[in-house]
Amino acid sequence: MASVISSGIGSGLDIGGLVEQLVLAEGQPVSARITQQESKVQAKLLAFGSLKAGLSDFRDKLDTMKDLDKFLVRSASSSNEDYFTVSADTKAVSSNYSLEVVNLAQAQKLTSGAFADSDTAVGTGTLTLQLGTDVVSINIDAENNTLAGIRDAINAEPNNPGIGASIVNADSGSYLVLTSEKTGAANTITVTQAGGDGGLAALEYDPPTSTALTETFAAQDGLIRIDG
């Protein structure tokens, strides 16, 4: 009669644990091979993806080269775009330039002589203001013949060419200040008067014949120097 021998019984050996370890040992090489193959496949996929992206970018570059104007485009940059901008056409050559600001553009400002206060009557008549080539005439009568009234009439004039009027009060009195809203040497202010009681002559400015107002800031163009 055949017999079944189990050496584990009564011997204290963990037959189940031994079998599990043997199965695990057999499976580890296979699992390692699968993992290794998976890593190779992933690396190939990544390489194909990078190649595809590179070819797509190369194709876009070739499409740009088909258009000669785009292919020959030049770029230009300024170290401070807030103050100076530059551009370049297809004929530009590579170069660097240094810029020096000699003068900033400036608006003209005129100041009257001192009056007792802003309610002081100046005079009546027609006050003609000119800024550059633009001219406007304002009627000054008993309703607006004070320093404040003239200021308000100038600022409210719908055809004002760009002259702002303000009053500065100081210990020495009140001053009418006329300021151009436009910079540049071409935008000078001229003030003449006609008719009325003649009091508006205190606000005339038409050099060299009439200079009742004082020029506190001259109209000035901006000036830059490029490479000296």
CYANA upper distance limits for C-alpha pairs under 8 A (distance plus 0.5 A):
  7 SER  CA     11 SER  CA      7.00
  8 GLY  CA     12 GLY  CA      6.74
  8 GLY  CA     13 LEU  CA      5.57
  8 GLY  CA     14 ASP  CA      7.62
  8 GLY  CA     15 ILE  CA      6.82
  9 ILE  CA     13 LEU  CA      8.07
 14 ASP  CA     18 LEU  CA      6.78
 15 ILE  CA     19 VAL  CA      6.74
 16 GLY  CA     20 GLU  CA      6.74
 17 GLY  CA     21 GLN  CA      6.70
 18 LEU  CA     22 LEU  CA      6.70
 19 VAL  CA     23 VAL  CA      6.77
 20 GLU  CA     24 LEU  CA      6.68
 21 GLN  CA     25 ALA  CA      6.55
 22 LEU  CA     26 GLU  CA      6.75
 23 VAL  CA     27 GLY  CA      6.80
 24 LEU  CA     28 GLN  CA      6.70
 25 ALA  CA     29 PRO  CA      8.21
 26 GLU  CA     30 VAL  CA      8.25
 27 GLY  CA     31 SER  CA      6.72
 28 GLN  CA     32 ALA  CA      6.58
 29 PRO  CA     33 ARG  CA      6.68
 30 VAL  CA     34 ILE  CA      6.83
 31 SER  CA     35 THR  CA      6.67
 32 ALA  CA     36 GLN  CA      6.58
 33 ARG  CA     37 GLN  CA      6.67
 34 ILE  CA     38 GLU  CA      6.61
 35 THR  CA     39 SER  CA      6.75
 36 GLN  CA     40 LYS  CA      6.88
 37 GLN  CA     41 VAL  CA      6.78
 38 GLU  CA     42 GLN  CA      6.71
 39 SER  CA     43 ALA  CA      6.68
 40 LYS  CA     44 LYS  CA      6.76
 41 VAL  CA     45 LEU  CA      6.74
 42 GLN  CA     46 LEU  CA      6.75
 43 ALA  CA     47 ALA  CA      6.66
 44 LYS  CA     48 PHE  CA      6.62
 45 LEU  CA     49 GLY  CA      6.64
 46 LEU  CA     50 SER  CA      6.74
 47 ALA  CA     51 LEU  CA      6.66
 48 PHE  CA     52 LYS  CA      6.58
 49 GLY  CA     53 ALA  CA      6.77
 50 SER  CA     54 GLY  CA      6.64
 51 LEU  CA     55 LEU  CA      6.62
 52 LYS  CA     56 SER  CA      6.65
 53 ALA  CA     57 ASP  CA      6.76
 54 GLY  CA     58 PHE  CA      6.63
 55 LEU  CA     59 ARG  CA      6.58
 56 SER  CA     60 ASP  CA      6.86
 57 ASP  CA     61 LYS  CA      6.84
 58 PHE  CA     62 LEU  CA      6.77
 59 ARG  CA     63 ASP  CA      6.74
 60 ASP  CA     64 THR  CA      6.94
 61 LYS  CA     65 MET  CA      6.93
 62 LEU  CA     66 LYS  CA      7.07
 63 ASP  CA     67 ASP  CA      8.01
 64 THR  CA     70 LYS  CA      6.79
 64 THR  CA     71 PHE  CA      6.70
 65 MET  CA     70 LYS  CA      7.46
 65 MET  CA     71 PHE  CA      5.46
 66 LYS  CA     71 PHE  CA      8.01
 67 ASP  CA     71 PHE  CA      6.64
 68 LEU  CA     72 LEU  CA      6.59
 69 ASP  CA     73 VAL  CA      6.75
 69 ASP  CA     90 THR  CA      7.98
 72 LEU  CA     90 THR  CA      6.17
 73 VAL  CA     89 ASP  CA      7.35
 73 VAL  CA     90 THR  CA      5.87
 74 ARG  CA     88 ALA  CA      6.23
 74 ARG  CA     89 ASP  CA      6.60
 74 ARG  CA     90 THR  CA      6.34
 74 ARG  CA     92 ALA  CA      7.40
 75 SER  CA     87 SER  CA      7.40
 75 SER  CA     88 ALA  CA      6.46
 76 ALA  CA     86 VAL  CA      6.51
 76 ALA  CA     87 SER  CA      5.83
 76 ALA  CA     88 ALA  CA      6.31
 77 SER  CA     81 GLU  CA      8.45
 77 SER  CA     85 THR  CA      7.70
 77 SER  CA     86 VAL  CA      6.63
 77 SER  CA     87 SER  CA      7.92
 78 SER  CA     84 PHE  CA      7.05
 78 SER  CA     85 THR  CA      6.32
 78 SER  CA     86 VAL  CA      6.84
 80 ASN  CA     84 PHE  CA      6.75
 80 ASN  CA     85 THR  CA      8.24
 81 GLU  CA     85 THR  CA      5.79
 88 ALA  CA     92 ALA  CA      6.31
 97 TYR  CA    226 ILE  CA      7.22
 97 TYR  CA    227 ASP  CA      6.51
 98 SER  CA    226 ILE  CA      6.38
 98 SER  CA    227 ASP  CA      5.68
 99 LEU  CA    224 ILE  CA      7.22
 99 LEU  CA    225 ARG  CA      6.25
 99 LEU  CA    226 ILE  CA      5.25
 99 LEU  CA    227 ASP  CA      6.82
100 GLU  CA    224 ILE  CA      6.03
100 GLU  CA    225 ARG  CA      5.51
100 GLU  CA    226 ILE  CA      7.00
100 GLU  CA    227 ASP  CA      8.44
100 GLU  CA    228 GLY  CA      8.42
101 VAL  CA    223 LEU  CA      6.77
101 VAL  CA    224 ILE  CA      4.94
101 VAL  CA    225 ARG  CA      6.87
102 VAL  CA    222 GLY  CA      8.18
102 VAL  CA    223 LEU  CA      5.86
102 VAL  CA    224 ILE  CA      5.78
102 VAL  CA    225 ARG  CA      7.19
103 ASN  CA    221 ASP  CA      7.76
103 ASN  CA    222 GLY  CA      5.61
103 ASN  CA    223 LEU  CA      5.32
103 ASN  CA    224 ILE  CA      7.34
104 LEU  CA    220 GLN  CA      8.19
104 LEU  CA    221 ASP  CA      7.43
104 LEU  CA    222 GLY  CA      4.94
104 LEU  CA    223 LEU  CA      6.97
105 ALA  CA    183 THR  CA      6.23
105 ALA  CA    184 GLY  CA      6.21
105 ALA  CA    219 ALA  CA      8.38
105 ALA  CA    220 GLN  CA      5.90
105 ALA  CA    221 ASP  CA      5.04
105 ALA  CA    222 GLY  CA      4.32
105 ALA  CA    223 LEU  CA      7.94
106 GLN  CA    183 THR  CA      5.40
106 GLN  CA    184 GLY  CA      6.46
106 GLN  CA    185 ALA  CA      8.50
106 GLN  CA    217 PHE  CA      8.30
106 GLN  CA    218 ALA  CA      7.66
106 GLN  CA    219 ALA  CA      6.00
106 GLN  CA    220 GLN  CA      5.31
106 GLN  CA    221 ASP  CA      6.99
106 GLN  CA    222 GLY  CA      7.83
107 ALA  CA    179 THR  CA      7.62
107 ALA  CA    180 SER  CA      6.03
107 ALA  CA    181 GLU  CA      7.25
107 ALA  CA    182 LYS  CA      6.36
107 ALA  CA    183 THR  CA      4.64
107 ALA  CA    184 GLY  CA      6.82
107 ALA  CA    187 ASN  CA      8.00
107 ALA  CA    217 PHE  CA      7.59
107 ALA  CA    218 ALA  CA      7.23
107 ALA  CA    219 ALA  CA      5.33
107 ALA  CA    220 GLN  CA      7.11
108 GLN  CA    179 THR  CA      6.54
108 GLN  CA    180 SER  CA      6.01
108 GLN  CA    183 THR  CA      7.81
108 GLN  CA    187 ASN  CA      8.03
108 GLN  CA    188 THR  CA      6.77
108 GLN  CA    189 ILE  CA      7.63
108 GLN  CA    215 GLU  CA      7.92
108 GLN  CA    216 THR  CA      8.17
108 GLN  CA    217 PHE  CA      5.61
108 GLN  CA    218 ALA  CA      5.15
108 GLN  CA    219 ALA  CA      4.74
108 GLN  CA    220 GLN  CA      8.11
109 LYS  CA    177 VAL  CA      7.52
109 LYS  CA    178 LEU  CA      6.17
109 LYS  CA    179 THR  CA      4.94
109 LYS  CA    180 SER  CA      6.92
109 LYS  CA    215 GLU  CA      6.47
109 LYS  CA    216 THR  CA      6.09
109 LYS  CA    217 PHE  CA      5.44
109 LYS  CA    218 ALA  CA      7.21
109 LYS  CA    219 ALA  CA      8.36
110 LEU  CA    177 VAL  CA      6.18
110 LEU  CA    178 LEU  CA      5.62
110 LEU  CA    179 THR  CA      6.98
110 LEU  CA    213 LEU  CA      6.45
110 LEU  CA    214 THR  CA      5.89
110 LEU  CA    215 GLU  CA      5.02
110 LEU  CA    216 THR  CA      6.19
110 LEU  CA    217 PHE  CA      7.62
111 THR  CA    175 TYR  CA      7.05
111 THR  CA    176 LEU  CA      6.34
111 THR  CA    177 VAL  CA      5.01
111 THR  CA    178 LEU  CA      6.93
111 THR  CA    213 LEU  CA      5.89
111 THR  CA    214 THR  CA      5.61
111 THR  CA    215 GLU  CA      6.96
111 THR  CA    216 THR  CA      7.18
112 SER  CA    175 TYR  CA      6.00
112 SER  CA    176 LEU  CA      5.76
112 SER  CA    177 VAL  CA      6.93
112 SER  CA    202 ALA  CA      8.00
112 SER  CA    203 LEU  CA      6.87
112 SER  CA    212 ALA  CA      7.41
112 SER  CA    213 LEU  CA      5.11
112 SER  CA    214 THR  CA      6.76
113 GLY  CA    175 TYR  CA      6.64
113 GLY  CA    176 LEU  CA      8.27
113 GLY  CA    202 ALA  CA      8.25
113 GLY  CA    212 ALA  CA      8.03
113 GLY  CA    213 LEU  CA      7.28
113 GLY  CA    214 THR  CA      8.32
114 ALA  CA    172 SER  CA      7.24
114 ALA  CA    173 GLY  CA      5.60
114 ALA  CA    174 SER  CA      5.88
114 ALA  CA    175 TYR  CA      5.72
115 PHE  CA    120 THR  CA      7.14
115 PHE  CA    173 GLY  CA      5.86
115 PHE  CA    174 SER  CA      5.54
115 PHE  CA    175 TYR  CA      6.85
116 ALA  CA    120 THR  CA      6.74
116 ALA  CA    173 GLY  CA      5.62
116 ALA  CA    174 SER  CA      6.64
117 ASP  CA    147 LEU  CA      8.31
117 ASP  CA    169 ASN  CA      8.01
117 ASP  CA    173 GLY  CA      6.42
117 ASP  CA    174 SER  CA      5.48
118 SER  CA    146 THR  CA      7.38
118 SER  CA    147 LEU  CA      5.54
118 SER  CA    148 ALA  CA      5.64
118 SER  CA    167 ILE  CA      7.79
118 SER  CA    174 SER  CA      6.47
118 SER  CA    175 TYR  CA      8.49
119 ASP  CA    146 THR  CA      5.85
119 ASP  CA    147 LEU  CA      6.47
119 ASP  CA    148 ALA  CA      6.62
119 ASP  CA    149 GLY  CA      8.46
120 THR  CA    146 THR  CA      5.71
120 THR  CA    147 LEU  CA      6.43
121 ALA  CA    145 ASN  CA      6.04
121 ALA  CA    146 THR  CA      4.52
121 ALA  CA    147 LEU  CA      6.89
122 VAL  CA    145 ASN  CA      6.27
122 VAL  CA    146 THR  CA      5.88
122 VAL  CA    147 LEU  CA      6.68
122 VAL  CA    199 GLY  CA      6.03
122 VAL  CA    200 LEU  CA      6.68
122 VAL  CA    202 ALA  CA      8.12
123 GLY  CA    140 ILE  CA      8.12
123 GLY  CA    141 ASP  CA      8.24
123 GLY  CA    145 ASN  CA      5.92
123 GLY  CA    146 THR  CA      7.84
123 GLY  CA    196 GLY  CA      7.80
123 GLY  CA    197 ASP  CA      6.57
123 GLY  CA    198 GLY  CA      6.87
123 GLY  CA    199 GLY  CA      4.42
123 GLY  CA    200 LEU  CA      5.53
124 THR  CA    139 ASN  CA      8.38
124 THR  CA    140 ILE  CA      5.51
124 THR  CA    141 ASP  CA      5.42
124 THR  CA    142 ALA  CA      7.27
124 THR  CA    145 ASN  CA      6.26
124 THR  CA    195 GLY  CA      8.11
124 THR  CA    196 GLY  CA      5.21
124 THR  CA    197 ASP  CA      6.06
124 THR  CA    198 GLY  CA      7.33
124 THR  CA    199 GLY  CA      6.91
124 THR  CA    200 LEU  CA      6.88
125 GLY  CA    139 ASN  CA      6.65
125 GLY  CA    140 ILE  CA      5.76
125 GLY  CA    141 ASP  CA      6.96
125 GLY  CA    193 GLN  CA      7.30
125 GLY  CA    194 ALA  CA      6.30
125 GLY  CA    195 GLY  CA      5.25
125 GLY  CA    196 GLY  CA      4.23
125 GLY  CA    197 ASP  CA      7.13
125 GLY  CA    198 GLY  CA      7.57
125 GLY  CA    200 LEU  CA      7.51
126 THR  CA    137 SER  CA      6.92
126 THR  CA    138 ILE  CA      6.17
126 THR  CA    139 ASN  CA      5.18
126 THR  CA    140 ILE  CA      6.38
126 THR  CA    193 GLN  CA      5.96
126 THR  CA    194 ALA  CA      5.78
126 THR  CA    195 GLY  CA      6.77
126 THR  CA    196 GLY  CA      7.68
127 LEU  CA    137 SER  CA      6.17
127 LEU  CA    138 ILE  CA      5.68
127 LEU  CA    139 ASN  CA      6.85
127 LEU  CA    140 ILE  CA      7.41
127 LEU  CA    191 VAL  CA      7.58
127 LEU  CA    192 THR  CA      6.50
127 LEU  CA    193 GLN  CA      5.09
127 LEU  CA    194 ALA  CA      7.35
127 LEU  CA    200 LEU  CA      7.73
128 THR  CA    135 VAL  CA      7.59
128 THR  CA    136 VAL  CA      6.27
128 THR  CA    137 SER  CA      4.72
128 THR  CA    138 ILE  CA      6.71
128 THR  CA    191 VAL  CA      6.21
128 THR  CA    192 THR  CA      5.69
128 THR  CA    193 GLN  CA      6.41
129 LEU  CA    135 VAL  CA      6.27
129 LEU  CA    136 VAL  CA      5.96
129 LEU  CA    137 SER  CA      6.78
129 LEU  CA    189 ILE  CA      7.62
129 LEU  CA    190 THR  CA      6.30
129 LEU  CA    191 VAL  CA      5.30
129 LEU  CA    192 THR  CA      7.24
130 GLN  CA    134 ASP  CA      6.04
130 GLN  CA    135 VAL  CA      4.80
130 GLN  CA    136 VAL  CA      6.96
130 GLN  CA    161 PRO  CA      7.85
130 GLN  CA    188 THR  CA      8.37
130 GLN  CA    189 ILE  CA      6.09
130 GLN  CA    190 THR  CA      5.49
130 GLN  CA    191 VAL  CA      7.02
131 LEU  CA    135 VAL  CA      7.03
131 LEU  CA    161 PRO  CA      6.69
131 LEU  CA    162 GLY  CA      7.57
131 LEU  CA    163 ILE  CA      7.78
131 LEU  CA    180 SER  CA      7.97
131 LEU  CA    187 ASN  CA      6.08
131 LEU  CA    188 THR  CA      6.05
131 LEU  CA    189 ILE  CA      5.25
131 LEU  CA    190 THR  CA      7.12
132 GLY  CA    186 ALA  CA      6.17
132 GLY  CA    187 ASN  CA      4.88
132 GLY  CA    188 THR  CA      5.95
132 GLY  CA    189 ILE  CA      7.30
134 ASP  CA    161 PRO  CA      6.34
135 VAL  CA    161 PRO  CA      7.29
136 VAL  CA    159 ASN  CA      6.94
136 VAL  CA    160 ASN  CA      6.83
136 VAL  CA    161 PRO  CA      7.64
138 ILE  CA    153 ALA  CA      7.90
138 ILE  CA    154 ILE  CA      7.82
138 ILE  CA    157 GLU  CA      8.00
140 ILE  CA    144 ASN  CA      6.41
140 ILE  CA    145 ASN  CA      6.21
140 ILE  CA    150 ILE  CA      7.61
140 ILE  CA    153 ALA  CA      8.47
141 ASP  CA    145 ASN  CA      6.06
141 ASP  CA    196 GLY  CA      8.46
143 GLU  CA    149 GLY  CA      8.12
144 ASN  CA    148 ALA  CA      8.25
144 ASN  CA    149 GLY  CA      4.69
144 ASN  CA    150 ILE  CA      6.41
144 ASN  CA    153 ALA  CA      7.74
145 ASN  CA    149 GLY  CA      6.24
145 ASN  CA    150 ILE  CA      6.56
146 THR  CA    150 ILE  CA      6.58
147 LEU  CA    151 ARG  CA      6.80
147 LEU  CA    167 ILE  CA      8.49
147 LEU  CA    176 LEU  CA      7.45
148 ALA  CA    152 ASP  CA      6.69
148 ALA  CA    167 ILE  CA      7.87
149 GLY  CA    153 ALA  CA      6.59
150 ILE  CA    154 ILE  CA      6.67
151 ARG  CA    155 ASN  CA      6.84
151 ARG  CA    165 ALA  CA      5.76
151 ARG  CA    166 SER  CA      6.66
151 ARG  CA    167 ILE  CA      7.94
151 ARG  CA    176 LEU  CA      7.85
152 ASP  CA    156 ALA  CA      6.44
152 ASP  CA    165 ALA  CA      8.12
153 ALA  CA    157 GLU  CA      6.54
154 ILE  CA    160 ASN  CA      7.59
154 ILE  CA    163 ILE  CA      8.25
154 ILE  CA    164 GLY  CA      7.85
154 ILE  CA    165 ALA  CA      6.99
155 ASN  CA    160 ASN  CA      7.84
155 ASN  CA    163 ILE  CA      8.17
155 ASN  CA    164 GLY  CA      6.60
155 ASN  CA    165 ALA  CA      6.71
156 ALA  CA    160 ASN  CA      8.43
162 GLY  CA    180 SER  CA      6.53
162 GLY  CA    181 GLU  CA      5.68
162 GLY  CA    182 LYS  CA      7.41
163 ILE  CA    178 LEU  CA      6.91
163 ILE  CA    179 THR  CA      6.09
163 ILE  CA    180 SER  CA      5.20
163 ILE  CA    181 GLU  CA      6.36
164 GLY  CA    178 LEU  CA      6.17
164 GLY  CA    179 THR  CA      5.65
164 GLY  CA    180 SER  CA      6.84
164 GLY  CA    181 GLU  CA      7.30
165 ALA  CA    176 LEU  CA      7.45
165 ALA  CA    177 VAL  CA      6.18
165 ALA  CA    178 LEU  CA      5.20
165 ALA  CA    179 THR  CA      6.99
166 SER  CA    176 LEU  CA      6.39
166 SER  CA    177 VAL  CA      5.72
166 SER  CA    178 LEU  CA      7.16
167 ILE  CA    174 SER  CA      7.04
167 ILE  CA    175 TYR  CA      5.97
167 ILE  CA    176 LEU  CA      5.21
167 ILE  CA    177 VAL  CA      6.44
168 VAL  CA    174 SER  CA      6.16
168 VAL  CA    175 TYR  CA      5.65
168 VAL  CA    176 LEU  CA      7.09
168 VAL  CA    177 VAL  CA      7.66
169 ASN  CA    173 GLY  CA      6.43
169 ASN  CA    174 SER  CA      4.89
169 ASN  CA    175 TYR  CA      6.91
170 ALA  CA    174 SER  CA      6.58
170 ALA  CA    175 TYR  CA      8.48
180 SER  CA    187 ASN  CA      7.84
180 SER  CA    188 THR  CA      8.07
180 SER  CA    189 ILE  CA      7.59
182 LYS  CA    187 ASN  CA      6.81
183 THR  CA    187 ASN  CA      6.91
183 THR  CA    219 ALA  CA      6.96
183 THR  CA    220 GLN  CA      7.26
183 THR  CA    221 ASP  CA      7.52
184 GLY  CA    219 ALA  CA      5.97
184 GLY  CA    220 GLN  CA      5.17
184 GLY  CA    221 ASP  CA      4.71
184 GLY  CA    222 GLY  CA      7.59
185 ALA  CA    218 ALA  CA      8.42
185 ALA  CA    219 ALA  CA      5.12
185 ALA  CA    220 GLN  CA      4.90
185 ALA  CA    221 ASP  CA      5.73
186 ALA  CA    219 ALA  CA      7.86
187 ASN  CA    219 ALA  CA      6.98
188 THR  CA    219 ALA  CA      6.46
189 ILE  CA    205 TYR  CA      8.28
190 THR  CA    204 GLU  CA      8.19
190 THR  CA    205 TYR  CA      5.97
190 THR  CA    206 ASP  CA      5.78
191 VAL  CA    203 LEU  CA      7.47
191 VAL  CA    204 GLU  CA      5.39
191 VAL  CA    205 TYR  CA      5.29
191 VAL  CA    206 ASP  CA      6.64
192 THR  CA    201 ALA  CA      8.02
192 THR  CA    203 LEU  CA      8.18
192 THR  CA    204 GLU  CA      5.49
192 THR  CA    205 TYR  CA      6.98
192 THR  CA    206 ASP  CA      7.29
193 GLN  CA    198 GLY  CA      8.36
193 GLN  CA    200 LEU  CA      6.64
193 GLN  CA    201 ALA  CA      6.84
193 GLN  CA    204 GLU  CA      7.21
194 ALA  CA    198 GLY  CA      7.77
200 LEU  CA    204 GLU  CA      7.55
201 ALA  CA    212 ALA  CA      7.76
202 ALA  CA    212 ALA  CA      6.03
202 ALA  CA    213 LEU  CA      7.93
203 LEU  CA    212 ALA  CA      6.27
203 LEU  CA    213 LEU  CA      6.38
204 GLU  CA    210 SER  CA      6.53
204 GLU  CA    211 THR  CA      6.75
204 GLU  CA    212 ALA  CA      5.83
204 GLU  CA    213 LEU  CA      6.78
205 TYR  CA    210 SER  CA      5.70
205 TYR  CA    211 THR  CA      5.09
205 TYR  CA    212 ALA  CA      6.35
205 TYR  CA    213 LEU  CA      6.09
206 ASP  CA    210 SER  CA      5.33
206 ASP  CA    211 THR  CA      6.62
207 PRO  CA    211 THR  CA      6.43
